[in-house]
Amino acid sequence: MIIAVDGPLASGKGTIARALAAHFALPHLDTGTLYRAVAVAVTDSGAQPEDAKAAEAAALALDIAAIDESRIRSAGAGVAASIVSAHPGVRAALLKLQRDFARQPGGAVLDGRDIGTVIAPDAHVKLFVTADPEVRAGRRHAELINRGEQIGFDQVLGQLRQRDARDASRTEAPLMKADDAVELDTSAFTQDEAIRAAIAIVEARRGS
């Protein structure tokens, strides 16, 4: 069983995907970590995220086992990831890796922005997780503050709106809801409520 979980930043898709993977005993891949890791590698090399050749080279050399979670979760890494993810060469370099993960024996859970539309269009269950921008910004702001970053809510909201626009308007694999995806708005949900709703959706799709 392949479960595709898509949605914008701080919608809750990562938490939901991890919970689904645990509940159904499936491996999980947060595909956003790949683009964040590429972005960090690009900036570490002295290049800018807008440098398509540098970004593609970083994607081709990416070692998943060497990804430093403590570095890729910063606000700056998130902004840079949105930029490098728009480069066709980067998406092409990471495409096979993601598809191989999805198609492993037994299935998998993947979350990102183009799982149900590009990476695994044949997924058995597709979820599109969303929430109001202000709610998402509040979640992201709290996460960054807890990580020790000094950043204001308005700055986080501005970055989030810019990223939403960039992700939705890019030519290659834009953020969008697959035609056969079930939308899950988590704006008014607690984390546990969102997870229960997602599990119920998957169970219903499995039984249909």
N, CA, C and O of each residue as an XYZ file, in Angstrom:
832
protein
N       0.843     -1.196      0.000
C       0.000      0.000      0.000
C       0.875      1.242      0.000
O       1.706      1.416      0.891
N       0.699      2.095     -0.978
C       1.402      3.366     -1.040
C       0.446      4.465     -0.593
O      -0.663      4.591     -1.113
N       0.894      5.259      0.380
C       0.096      6.382      0.871
C       0.838      7.668      0.545
O       1.976      7.859      0.975
N       0.198      8.549     -0.213
C       0.783      9.838     -0.592
C       0.149     10.931      0.253
O      -1.074     11.058      0.303
N       0.985     11.717      0.913
C       0.485     12.804      1.763
C       1.111     14.109      1.279
O       2.309     14.333      1.453
N       0.307     14.951      0.681
C       0.791     16.231      0.156
C       0.187     17.385      0.932
O      -0.812     17.234      1.635
N       0.821     18.549      0.786
C       0.286     19.739      1.422
C       1.358     20.786      1.607
O       2.544     20.498      1.446
N       0.956     22.002      1.943
C       1.901     23.094      2.123
C       2.622     23.018      3.468
O       2.336     22.156      4.299
N       3.553     23.932      3.659
C       4.345     24.008      4.882
C       3.465     24.144      6.124
O       2.514     24.926      6.150
N       3.809     23.353      7.166
C       3.158     23.431      8.478
C       1.670     23.109      8.453
O       0.923     23.549      9.327
N       1.243     22.349      7.466
C      -0.157     21.926      7.405
C      -0.423     20.751      8.338
O      -1.568     20.468      8.690
N       0.656     20.069      8.734
C       0.528     18.881      9.565
C       0.791     17.605      8.806
O       0.651     16.511      9.353
N       1.174     17.735      7.538
C       1.325     16.538      6.701
C       2.439     15.620      7.192
O       2.309     14.398      7.115
N       3.535     16.193      7.696
C       4.643     15.371      8.168
C       4.264     14.564      9.387
O       4.555     13.370      9.463
N       3.617     15.205     10.339
C       3.162     14.514     11.552
C       2.173     13.421     11.191
O       2.247     12.311     11.719
N       1.249     13.731     10.294
C       0.255     12.752      9.865
C       0.916     11.588      9.134
O       0.571     10.430      9.373
N       1.856     11.884      8.252
C       2.528     10.826      7.497
C       3.292      9.885      8.425
O       3.245      8.668      8.251
N       3.992     10.444      9.407
C       4.734      9.599     10.354
C       3.788      8.724     11.162
O       4.078      7.558     11.429
N       2.651      9.298     11.548
C       1.675      8.531     12.319
C       1.057      7.410     11.477
O       0.847      6.302     11.971
N       0.771      7.699     10.224
C       0.234      6.672      9.331
C       1.233      5.544      9.123
O       0.867      4.369      9.114
N       2.496      5.914      8.958
C       3.537      4.909      8.767
C       3.631      3.988      9.982
O       3.766      2.772      9.847
N       3.557      4.590     11.175
C       3.622      3.783     12.395
C       2.382      2.896     12.538
O       2.482      1.725     12.904
N       1.221      3.468     12.245
C      -0.041      2.733     12.413
C      -0.137      1.550     11.466
O      -0.588      0.472     11.856
N       0.287      1.748     10.218
C       0.167      0.682      9.221
C       1.479     -0.078      9.001
O       1.584     -0.883      8.076
N       2.472      0.180      9.849
C       3.757     -0.517      9.803
C       4.411     -0.415      8.425
O       4.801     -1.417      7.825
N       4.519      0.822      7.944
C       5.119      1.083      6.644
C       6.315      2.026      6.800
O       6.325      2.848      7.717
N       7.313      1.930      5.936
C       8.426      2.885      5.965
C       7.951      4.260      5.519
O       7.011      4.374      4.733
N       8.600      5.296      6.020
C       8.186      6.673      5.745
C       9.333      7.492      5.192
O      10.471      7.364      5.641
N       9.029      8.341      4.207
C      10.009      9.271      3.668
C       9.416     10.669      3.621
O       8.400     10.908      2.969
N      10.070     11.590      4.325
C       9.729     13.010      4.237
C      10.555     13.569      3.086
O      11.738     13.862      3.253
N       9.942     13.716      1.932
C      10.710     14.126      0.752
C      11.227     15.556      0.863
O      12.172     15.933      0.169
N      10.611     16.352      1.734
C      11.096     17.709      1.932
C      12.509     17.749      2.486
O      13.251     18.699      2.236
N      12.890     16.711      3.248
C      14.244     16.687      3.797
C      15.282     16.620      2.683
O      16.392     17.132      2.834
N      14.928     15.993      1.570
C      15.868     15.882      0.450
C      16.170     17.259     -0.124
O      17.327     17.599     -0.372
N      15.121     18.046     -0.333
C      15.308     19.384     -0.905
C      15.969     20.335      0.089
O      16.750     21.200     -0.307
N      15.666     20.182      1.363
C      16.330     20.994      2.368
C      17.824     20.658      2.431
O      18.669     21.544      2.558
N      18.128     19.369      2.341
C      19.528     18.953      2.381
C      20.291     19.474      1.165
O      21.445     19.888      1.282
N      19.655     19.453      0.014
C      20.277     19.999     -1.198
C      20.526     21.495     -1.014
O      21.591     22.001     -1.366
N      19.547     22.193     -0.464
C      19.678     23.634     -0.254
C      20.845     23.952      0.675
O      21.614     24.877      0.412
N      20.981     23.189      1.760
C      22.079     23.405      2.693
C      23.423     23.123      2.020
O      24.394     23.852      2.228
N      23.472     22.061      1.213
C      24.715     21.727      0.509
C      25.109     22.834     -0.463
O      26.290     23.151     -0.607
N      24.121     23.419     -1.127
C      24.399     24.494     -2.078
C      24.989     25.707     -1.357
O      26.009     26.253     -1.777
N      24.346     26.115     -0.283
C      24.839     27.291      0.448
C      26.189     27.006      1.097
O      27.030     27.899      1.196
N      26.402     25.765      1.541
C      27.700     25.396      2.114
C      28.819     25.509      1.081
O      29.967     25.792      1.423
N      28.471     25.286     -0.184
C      29.466     25.344     -1.255
C      29.802     26.784     -1.646
O      30.726     27.025     -2.423
N      29.049     27.728     -1.104
C      29.274     29.128     -1.435
C      28.402     29.644     -2.553
O      28.478     30.817     -2.917
N      27.557     28.759     -3.110
C      26.655     29.167     -4.194
C      25.322     29.640     -3.616
O      25.062     29.490     -2.422
N      24.498     30.202     -4.464
C      23.172     30.648     -4.077
C      22.124     29.615     -4.511
O      22.338     28.907     -5.495
N      21.009     29.518     -3.804
C      19.969     28.558     -4.182
C      19.460     28.752     -5.605
O      18.971     27.808     -6.225
N      19.571     29.962     -6.120
C      19.113     30.248     -7.481
C      20.039     29.660     -8.541
O      19.676     29.616     -9.716
N      21.234     29.204     -8.144
C      22.222     28.633     -9.070
C      21.797     27.208     -9.425
O      22.038     26.276     -8.658
N      21.168     27.042    -10.581
C      20.612     25.750    -10.974
C      21.675     24.665    -11.106
O      21.440     23.525    -10.705
N      22.833     24.997    -11.656
C      23.888     23.995    -11.844
C      24.439     23.509    -10.510
O      24.674     22.315    -10.327
N      24.642     24.433     -9.585
C      25.142     24.054     -8.263
C      24.110     23.204     -7.526
O      24.466     22.246     -6.840
N      22.850     23.551     -7.665
C      21.788     22.805     -6.996
C      21.661     21.390     -7.565
O      21.484     20.427     -6.819
N      21.753     21.277     -8.888
C      21.674     19.948     -9.504
C      22.848     19.078     -9.078
O      22.676     17.891     -8.802
N      24.040     19.666     -9.024
C      25.222     18.919     -8.601
C      25.060     18.427     -7.167
O      25.437     17.300     -6.847
N      24.498     19.273     -6.306
C      24.276     18.886     -4.915
C      23.251     17.762     -4.818
O      23.388     16.864     -3.987
N      22.227     17.809     -5.663
C      21.200     16.772     -5.653
C      21.768     15.433     -6.110
O      21.446     14.390     -5.541
N      22.597     15.464     -7.120
C      23.200     14.233     -7.639
C      24.151     13.592     -6.626
O      24.331     12.374     -6.614
N      24.754     14.424     -5.781
C      25.719     13.930     -4.793
C      25.087     13.667     -3.423
O      25.791     13.314     -2.477
N      23.778     13.835     -3.309
C      23.112     13.738     -2.010
C      23.256     12.342     -1.400
O      23.024     11.329     -2.060
N      23.643     12.318     -0.133
C      23.745     11.078      0.637
C      22.711     11.162      1.757
O      22.893     11.903      2.722
N      21.635     10.406      1.626
C      20.552     10.476      2.603
C      21.048     10.188      4.011
O      20.606     10.820      4.970
N      21.962      9.240      4.136
C      22.463      8.852      5.457
C      23.230      9.978      6.138
O      23.393      9.971      7.358
N      23.702     10.947      5.353
C      24.510     12.027      5.918
C      23.722     13.307      6.180
O      24.304     14.321      6.564
N      22.416     13.274      5.980
C      21.599     14.478      6.190
C      21.597     14.858      7.669
O      21.314     14.027      8.532
N      21.911     16.107      7.948
C      21.962     16.629      9.308
C      20.632     17.311      9.631
O      20.395     18.448      9.223
N      19.770     16.611     10.363
C      18.437     17.128     10.667
C      18.483     18.459     11.421
O      17.596     19.298     11.263
N      19.510     18.647     12.234
C      19.587     19.872     13.033
C      19.830     21.098     12.169
O      19.509     22.215     12.576
N      20.395     20.905     10.983
C      20.693     22.038     10.106
C      19.601     22.298      9.082
O      19.385     23.446      8.693
N      18.917     21.268      8.643
C      17.963     21.453      7.547
C      16.611     21.982      8.006
O      15.766     22.294      7.167
N      16.381     22.092      9.307
C      15.073     22.518      9.808
C      14.984     24.016     10.085
O      13.961     24.485     10.586
N      16.019     24.765      9.775
C      15.987     26.203     10.029
C      15.065     26.905      9.035
O      14.722     26.361      7.985
N      14.672     28.136      9.397
C      13.823     28.918      8.498
C      14.544     29.186      7.184
O      13.939     29.114      6.114
N      15.843     29.497      7.263
C      16.615     29.780      6.056
C      16.698     28.590      5.128
O      16.611     28.737      3.909
N      16.867     27.401      5.704
C      16.937     26.191      4.890
C      15.616     25.934      4.188
O      15.593     25.443      3.060
N      14.508     26.266      4.857
C      13.201     26.074      4.249
C      12.978     26.986      3.061
O      12.451     26.562      2.032
N      13.381     28.243      3.204
C      13.252     29.195      2.103
C      14.118     28.760      0.924
O      13.674     28.773     -0.224
N      15.365     28.372      1.223
C      16.279     27.942      0.167
C      15.798     26.665     -0.513
O      15.972     26.493     -1.719
N      15.192     25.769      0.270
C      14.679     24.522     -0.295
C      13.590     24.782     -1.320
O      13.514     24.109     -2.347
N      12.745     25.768     -1.031
C      11.679     26.113     -1.970
C      12.256     26.621     -3.285
O      11.686     26.397     -4.353
N      13.392     27.306     -3.196
C      14.024     27.838     -4.407
C      14.680     26.723     -5.210
O      14.473     26.632     -6.420
N      15.476     25.863     -4.549
C      16.179     24.803     -5.290
C      15.198     23.775     -5.845
O      15.472     23.148     -6.869
N      14.053     23.597     -5.175
C      13.089     22.600     -5.635
C      12.429     22.991     -6.944
O      11.807     22.157     -7.603
N      12.561     24.262     -7.328
C      11.970     24.715     -8.590
C      12.868     24.413     -9.787
O      12.434     24.549    -10.931
N      14.117     24.004     -9.538
C      15.034     23.705    -10.638
C      14.720     22.321    -11.217
O      14.750     21.335    -10.480
N      14.421     22.226    -12.508
C      14.097     20.929    -13.111
C      15.186     19.878    -12.901
O      14.877     18.704    -12.698
N      16.436     20.279    -12.948
C      17.532     19.330    -12.774
C      17.557     18.710    -11.393
O      17.895     17.537    -11.235
N      17.201     19.496    -10.400
C      17.151     18.981     -9.029
C      16.028     17.965     -8.894
O      16.224     16.892     -8.324
N      14.859     18.297     -9.411
C      13.714     17.391     -9.304
C      13.990     16.089    -10.052
O      13.618     15.008     -9.595
N      14.648     16.205    -11.209
C      14.970     15.003    -11.985
C      15.966     14.130    -11.234
O      15.857     12.904    -11.252
N      16.933     14.754    -10.576
C      17.958     14.002     -9.856
C      17.380     13.227     -8.679
O      17.873     12.152     -8.337
N      16.337     13.770     -8.059
C      15.750     13.139     -6.883
C      14.536     12.271     -7.194
O      14.023     11.581     -6.313
N      14.082     12.301     -8.427
C      12.869     11.590     -8.803
C      12.982     10.079     -8.600
O      12.118      9.474     -7.965
N      14.039      9.467     -9.133
C      14.185      8.015     -9.044
C      14.300      7.559     -7.596
O      13.725      6.541     -7.209
N      15.038      8.311     -6.807
C      15.211      7.957     -5.397
C      13.860      7.871     -4.696
O      13.595      6.932     -3.946
N      13.014      8.858     -4.948
C      11.704      8.889     -4.306
C      10.785      7.786     -4.832
O      10.063      7.155     -4.059
N      10.812      7.556     -6.132
C       9.944      6.519     -6.699
C      10.375      5.130     -6.257
O       9.532      4.268     -6.009
N      11.675      4.907     -6.157
C      12.159      3.610     -5.680
C      11.701      3.363     -4.245
O      11.342      2.243     -3.882
N      11.718      4.415     -3.437
C      11.262      4.278     -2.053
C       9.781      3.936     -2.022
O       9.357      3.071     -1.254
N       9.003      4.600     -2.840
C       7.555      4.378     -2.851
C       7.198      2.966     -3.297
O       6.234      2.380     -2.805
N       7.965      2.430     -4.216
C       7.613      1.153     -4.828
C       8.308     -0.048     -4.205
O       8.335     -1.127     -4.796
N       8.866      0.133     -3.024
C       9.501     -1.004     -2.366
C       8.438     -2.015     -1.942
O       7.279     -1.646     -1.752
N       8.819     -3.292     -1.791
C       7.849     -4.325     -1.419
C       7.106     -3.960     -0.144
O       7.709     -3.553      0.849
N       5.786     -4.111     -0.186
C       4.983     -3.813      0.991
C       4.408     -2.416      1.001
O       3.406     -2.156      1.668
N       5.042     -1.505      0.256
C       4.536     -0.145      0.185
C       5.276      0.821      1.078
O       6.289      0.469      1.683
N       4.772      2.046      1.164
C       5.433      3.092      1.928
C       4.507      4.290      2.078
O       3.479      4.395      1.409
N       4.897      5.186      2.970
C       4.213      6.467      3.150
C       5.207      7.557      2.790
O       6.313      7.600      3.330
N       4.812      8.440      1.876
C       5.670      9.565      1.495
C       4.893     10.857      1.670
O       3.709     10.931      1.340
N       5.565     11.877      2.193
C       4.909     13.177      2.256
C       5.755     14.225      1.561
O       6.985     14.168      1.572
N       5.067     15.189      0.952
C       5.753     16.238      0.219
C       4.760     17.170     -0.425
O       3.736     17.510      0.167
N       5.065     17.584     -1.647
C       4.187     18.505     -2.362
C       3.748     17.969     -3.719
O       2.835     18.519     -4.336
N       4.387     16.906     -4.188
C       4.033     16.350     -5.498
C       3.978     14.829     -5.473
O       4.177     14.182     -6.501
N       3.713     14.260     -4.316
C       3.722     12.799     -4.200
C       2.568     12.189     -4.994
O       2.774     11.287     -5.806
N       1.367     12.679     -4.757
C       0.199     12.115     -5.434
C       0.070     12.481     -6.885
O      -0.661     11.825     -7.627
N       0.773     13.527     -7.312
C       0.657     13.971     -8.702
C       1.822     13.523     -9.578
O       1.634     13.272    -10.768
N       3.030     13.417     -9.004
C       4.223     13.112     -9.807
C       4.972     11.869     -9.327
O       5.241     10.963    -10.115
N       5.306     11.825     -8.047
C       6.136     10.734     -7.530
C       5.393      9.411     -7.541
O       5.920      8.408     -8.023
N       4.184      9.396     -7.018
C       3.402      8.154     -6.943
C       1.956      8.412     -7.347
O       1.051      8.334     -6.517
N       1.739      8.722     -8.629
C       0.368      8.997     -9.083
C      -0.547      7.783     -8.982
O      -1.769      7.911     -9.060
N       0.053      6.591     -8.807
C      -0.730      5.368     -8.672
C      -0.892      4.963     -7.205
O      -1.264      3.826     -6.916
N      -0.618      5.878     -6.284
C      -0.750      5.575     -4.855
C      -2.153      5.088     -4.530
O      -3.134      5.555     -5.109
N      -2.239      4.148     -3.602
C      -3.534      3.578     -3.234
C      -4.398      4.590     -2.484
O      -5.618      4.612     -2.642
N      -3.755      5.424     -1.670
C      -4.471      6.447     -0.912
C      -3.708      7.768     -1.044
O      -2.487      7.810     -0.889
N      -4.443      8.841     -1.333
C      -3.826     10.160     -1.452
C      -4.538     11.132     -0.511
O      -5.764     11.240     -0.505
N      -3.739     11.824      0.271
C      -4.265     12.840      1.174
C      -3.663     14.184      0.801
O      -2.477     14.273      0.482
N      -4.477     15.224      0.841
C      -3.972     16.584      0.679
C      -4.301     17.321      1.959
O      -5.452     17.673      2.215
N      -3.269     17.549      2.762
C      -3.438     18.145      4.083
C      -3.219     19.650      3.985
O      -2.221     20.102      3.424
N      -4.138     20.410      4.524
C      -4.033     21.860      4.446
C      -4.508     22.489      5.753
O      -5.016     21.801      6.638
N      -4.337     23.803      5.860
C      -4.814     24.573      7.016
C      -4.709     26.043      6.649
O      -4.016     26.402      5.697
N      -5.395     26.891      7.400
C      -5.337     28.327      7.144
C      -3.899     28.830      7.280
O      -3.160     28.349      8.138
N      -3.494     29.788      6.447
C      -2.121     30.313      6.512
C      -1.718     30.802      7.900
O      -0.600     30.540      8.344
N      -2.614     31.511      8.593
C      -2.286     32.027      9.921
C      -2.062     30.890     10.912
O      -1.187     30.980     11.774
N      -2.838     29.837     10.795
C      -2.679     28.682     11.670
C      -1.342     28.005     11.386
O      -0.612     27.642     12.309
N      -1.031     27.840     10.118
C       0.233     27.205      9.743
C       1.422     28.047     10.186
O       2.424     27.515     10.663
N       1.308     29.346     10.028
C       2.394     30.231     10.443
C       2.604     30.153     11.954
O       3.740     30.180     12.428
N       1.508     30.058     12.709
C       1.623     29.928     14.154
C       2.347     28.653     14.554
O       3.168     28.658     15.471
N       2.040     27.567     13.866
C       2.711     26.298     14.153
C       4.199     26.380     13.815
O       5.048     25.933     14.586
N       4.496     26.951     12.667
C       5.884     27.050     12.224
C       6.668     27.995     13.132
O       7.827     27.732     13.451
N       6.044     29.081     13.543
C       6.703     30.043     14.425
C       7.054     29.379     15.756
O       8.166     29.540     16.259
N       6.118     28.642     16.317
C       6.361     27.949     17.581
C       7.496     26.942     17.444
O       8.333     26.812     18.337
N       7.517     26.236     16.325
C       8.578     25.250     16.080
C       9.949     25.922     16.036
O      10.906     25.436     16.638
N      10.035     27.043     15.317
C      11.315     27.738     15.186
C      11.763     28.338     16.519
O      12.947     28.280     16.854
N      10.851     28.900     17.267
C      11.187     29.457     18.582
C      11.696     28.358     19.508
O      12.665     28.553     20.242
N      11.037     27.204     19.468
C      11.464     26.070     20.294
C      12.852     25.573     19.908
O      13.562     24.981     20.721
N      13.229     25.823     18.648
C      14.556     25.424     18.182
C      15.610     26.497     18.486
O      16.790     26.324     18.178
N      15.179     27.589     19.085
C      16.118     28.616     19.472
C      16.311     29.737     18.474
O      17.181     30.587     18.663
N      15.506     29.758     17.398
C      15.631     30.823     16.403
C      14.878     32.072     16.866
O      13.803     31.982     17.461
N      15.454     33.217     16.586
C      14.821     34.485     16.906
C      14.145     35.025     15.647
O      14.800     35.591     14.771
N      12.843     34.844     15.571
C      12.099     35.247     14.384
C      10.681     35.605     14.789
O      10.090     34.939     15.640
N      10.135     36.640     14.193
C       8.799     37.080     14.536
C       7.719     36.360     13.750
O       7.972     35.800     12.683
N       6.496     36.385     14.302
C       5.374     35.719     13.627
C       5.128     36.308     12.249
O       4.915     35.562     11.292
N       5.152     37.634     12.126
C       4.878     38.267     10.843
C       5.902     37.863      9.789
O       5.559     37.699      8.618
N       7.156     37.702     10.197
C       8.193     37.268      9.258
C       7.938     35.840      8.798
O       8.098     35.514      7.621
N       7.542     35.000      9.736
C       7.228     33.609      9.392
C       6.035     33.558      8.441
O       6.052     32.814      7.461
N       5.006     34.344      8.729
C       3.824     34.363      7.868
C       4.179     34.854      6.477
O       3.689     34.312      5.486
N       5.028     35.875      6.388
C       5.448     36.378      5.084
C       6.218     35.336      4.297
O       5.983     35.154      3.103
N       7.145     34.644      4.968
C       7.913     33.590      4.304
C       6.992     32.462      3.842
O       7.166     31.912      2.754
N       6.017     32.128      4.678
C       5.091     31.048      4.344
C       4.261     31.396      3.117
O       4.076     30.559      2.234
N       3.762     32.622      3.056
C       2.959     33.037      1.900
C       3.813     33.041      0.630
O       3.346     32.631     -0.433
N       5.061     33.502      0.738
C       5.956     33.511     -0.424
C       6.232     32.084     -0.891
O       6.252     31.803     -2.090
N       6.442     31.191      0.069
C       6.728     29.808     -0.300
C       5.513     29.147     -0.939
O       5.645     28.411     -1.917
N       4.332     29.408     -0.388
C       3.113     28.864     -0.984
C       2.995     29.292     -2.445
O       2.702     28.479     -3.322
N       3.229     30.588     -2.694
C       3.108     31.123     -4.052
C       4.146     30.504     -4.973
O       3.839     30.142     -6.109
N       5.384     30.381     -4.481
C       6.460     29.815     -5.294
C       6.198     28.346     -5.604
O       6.383     27.900     -6.736
N       5.766     27.594     -4.588
C       5.524     26.164     -4.787
C       4.354     25.904     -5.729
O       4.379     24.948     -6.503
N       3.342     26.743     -5.665
C       2.156     26.544     -6.496
C       2.352     27.011     -7.935
O       1.651     26.551     -8.836
N       3.298     27.920     -8.155
C       3.450     28.506     -9.488
C       4.630     27.958    -10.278
O       4.791     28.287    -11.453
N       5.462     27.122     -9.648
C       6.631     26.619    -10.381
C       6.192     25.731    -11.539
O       5.139     25.094    -11.485
N       6.999     25.698    -12.573
C       6.679     24.920    -13.772
C       6.756     23.426    -13.513
O       5.889     22.665    -13.944
N       7.807     23.007    -12.802
C       8.020     21.587    -12.538
C       7.297     21.156    -11.264
O       7.572     21.673    -10.182
N       6.384     20.219    -11.396
C       5.696     19.591    -10.265
C       5.201     20.595     -9.234
O       5.646     20.556     -8.087
N       4.303     21.483     -9.603
C       3.800     22.469     -8.641
C       2.986     21.815     -7.525
O       2.454     20.716     -7.685
N       2.903     22.510     -6.401
C       2.054     22.051     -5.308
C       0.603     22.122     -5.756
O       0.100     23.191     -6.102
N      -0.062     20.975     -5.747
C      -1.477     20.951     -6.116
C      -2.105     19.664     -5.610
O      -1.429     18.657     -5.399
N      -3.404     19.723     -5.422
C      -4.145     18.557     -4.958
C      -4.425     17.633     -6.130
O      -4.939     18.071     -7.160
N      -4.091     16.360     -5.980
C      -4.398     15.380     -7.018
C      -5.914     15.238     -7.133
O      -6.634     15.387     -6.145
N      -6.389     14.951     -8.330
C      -7.832     14.852     -8.562
C      -8.505     13.818     -7.654
O      -9.661     13.982     -7.263
N      -7.770     12.752     -7.326
C      -8.355     11.677     -6.522
C      -7.895     11.712     -5.069
O      -8.022     10.718     -4.355
N      -7.362     12.845     -4.627
C      -6.916     12.979     -3.239
C      -8.072     13.423     -2.342
O      -8.987     14.121     -2.779
N      -8.007     13.006     -1.096
C      -8.976     13.444     -0.087
C      -8.358     14.622      0.661
O      -7.256     14.511      1.198
N      -9.068     15.751      0.696
C      -8.539     16.928      1.389
C      -8.850     16.848      2.880
O      -9.966     16.515      3.281
N      -7.849     17.156      3.687
C      -7.992     17.144      5.136
C      -7.527     18.496      5.674
O      -6.332     18.789      5.688
N      -8.469     19.303      6.112
C      -8.156     20.623      6.671
C      -7.952     20.474      8.167
O      -8.879     20.110      8.892
N      -6.741     20.753      8.632
C      -6.403     20.546     10.040
C      -6.469     21.830     10.864
O      -6.018     21.851     12.009
N      -7.020     22.889     10.302
C      -7.030     24.194     10.978
C      -7.581     24.119     12.399
O      -7.001     24.693     13.321
N      -8.695     23.418     12.579
C      -9.361     23.380     13.878
C      -9.085     22.094     14.643
O      -9.702     21.843     15.678
N      -8.159     21.273     14.140
C      -7.893     19.984     14.772
C      -6.692     20.048     15.711
O      -5.735     20.784     15.471
N      -6.762     19.264     16.782
C      -5.564     18.999     17.558
C      -4.742     17.986     16.766
O      -5.229     17.420     15.787
N      -3.512     17.759     17.182
C      -2.676     16.789     16.481
C      -3.315     15.406     16.489
O      -3.353     14.733     15.459
N      -3.813     14.982     17.638
C      -4.428     13.653     17.740
C      -5.670     13.547     16.867
O      -5.910     12.511     16.247
N      -6.457     14.609     16.817
C      -7.667     14.594     15.997
C      -7.320     14.488     14.516
O      -7.982     13.768     13.769
N      -6.289     15.201     14.097
C      -5.868     15.149     12.698
C      -5.380     13.755     12.327
O      -5.681     13.247     11.247
N      -4.632     13.148     13.225
C      -4.120     11.797     12.971
C      -5.267     10.795     12.880
O      -5.287      9.946     11.989
N      -6.218     10.897     13.802
C      -7.364      9.976     13.763
C      -8.159     10.145     12.478
O      -8.616      9.162     11.895
N      -8.326     11.374     12.038
C      -9.062     11.625     10.801
C      -8.335     11.021      9.608
O      -8.962     10.444      8.719
N      -7.010     11.155      9.589
C      -6.223     10.606      8.483
C      -6.290      9.086      8.458
O      -6.435      8.483      7.394
N      -6.185      8.471      9.623
C      -6.275      7.006      9.690
C      -7.638      6.537      9.198
O      -7.735      5.535      8.489
N      -8.680      7.254      9.570
C     -10.031      6.890      9.137
C     -10.158      6.984      7.619
O     -10.809      6.143      6.999
N      -9.547      7.991      7.023
C      -9.586      8.147      5.567
C      -8.901      6.978      4.885
O      -9.418      6.419      3.918
N      -7.718      6.608      5.403
C      -6.978      5.492      4.806
C      -7.753      4.195      4.961
O      -7.848      3.404      4.023
N      -8.302      3.981      6.137
C      -9.071      2.744      6.377
C     -10.266      2.684      5.428
O     -10.582      1.620      4.897
N     -10.931      3.818      5.212
C     -12.089      3.836      4.332
C     -11.681      3.535      2.890
O     -12.377      2.811      2.178
N     -10.546      4.099      2.466
C     -10.077      3.856      1.104
C      -9.642      2.401      0.926
O      -9.846      1.811     -0.135
N      -9.047      1.836      1.960
C      -8.626      0.430      1.879
C      -9.814     -0.490      1.731
O      -9.746     -1.517      1.056
N     -10.909     -0.109      2.372
C     -12.076     -0.974      2.352
C     -12.977     -0.764      1.157
O     -13.914     -1.531      0.938
N     -12.695      0.294      0.365
C     -13.578      0.590     -0.771
C     -13.232     -0.246     -1.994
O     -13.879     -0.118     -3.033
